[in-house]
Amino acid sequence: MWYFTWILGVLLACSFGIVNVLWLEQTGDMDREDVPARDD
């Protein structure tokens, strides 16, 4: 049954990595100031 625990651990680690990437994508632009586009 060790393989079941190993598979669960790998899936948990992968899902943790995916959640971190999604979180970084959402919060990566929070420090940037929103500047409206100019119409020339």
Distance bins in CASP14 RR format, pairs under 12 A and 6 or more apart:
PFRMAT RR
TARGET T0000
AUTHOR 0000-0000-0000
RMODE 2
METHOD distances of the structure
MODEL  1
1 7 0 0 0 0 0 1 0 0 0 0 0
1 8 0 0 0 0 0 1 0 0 0 0 0
2 8 0 0 0 0 0 1 0 0 0 0 0
2 9 0 0 0 0 0 1 0 0 0 0 0
3 9 0 0 0 0 0 1 0 0 0 0 0
3 10 0 0 0 0 0 1 0 0 0 0 0
4 10 0 0 0 0 0 1 0 0 0 0 0
4 11 0 0 0 0 0 1 0 0 0 0 0
5 11 0 0 0 0 0 1 0 0 0 0 0
5 12 0 0 0 0 0 1 0 0 0 0 0
6 12 0 0 0 0 0 1 0 0 0 0 0
6 13 0 0 0 0 0 1 0 0 0 0 0
7 13 0 0 0 0 0 1 0 0 0 0 0
7 14 0 0 0 0 0 1 0 0 0 0 0
8 14 0 0 0 0 0 1 0 0 0 0 0
8 15 0 0 0 0 0 1 0 0 0 0 0
9 15 0 0 0 0 1 0 0 0 0 0 0
9 16 0 0 0 0 1 0 0 0 0 0 0
10 16 0 0 0 0 0 1 0 0 0 0 0
10 17 0 0 0 0 0 1 0 0 0 0 0
11 17 0 0 0 0 0 1 0 0 0 0 0
11 18 0 0 0 0 0 1 0 0 0 0 0
12 18 0 0 0 0 0 1 0 0 0 0 0
12 19 0 0 0 0 0 1 0 0 0 0 0
13 19 0 0 0 0 0 1 0 0 0 0 0
13 20 0 0 0 0 0 1 0 0 0 0 0
14 20 0 0 0 0 0 1 0 0 0 0 0
14 21 0 0 0 0 0 1 0 0 0 0 0
15 21 0 0 0 0 0 1 0 0 0 0 0
15 22 0 0 0 0 0 1 0 0 0 0 0
16 22 0 0 0 0 0 1 0 0 0 0 0
16 23 0 0 0 0 0 1 0 0 0 0 0
17 23 0 0 0 0 1 0 0 0 0 0 0
17 24 0 0 0 0 1 0 0 0 0 0 0
18 24 0 0 0 0 0 1 0 0 0 0 0
18 25 0 0 0 0 0 1 0 0 0 0 0
19 25 0 0 0 0 0 1 0 0 0 0 0
19 26 0 0 0 0 0 1 0 0 0 0 0
20 26 0 0 0 0 0 1 0 0 0 0 0
20 27 0 0 0 0 0 1 0 0 0 0 0
21 27 0 0 0 0 0 1 0 0 0 0 0
21 28 0 0 0 0 0 1 0 0 0 0 0
22 28 0 0 0 0 0 1 0 0 0 0 0
23 30 0 0 0 0 0 1 0 0 0 0 0
24 30 0 0 0 0 0 1 0 0 0 0 0
END
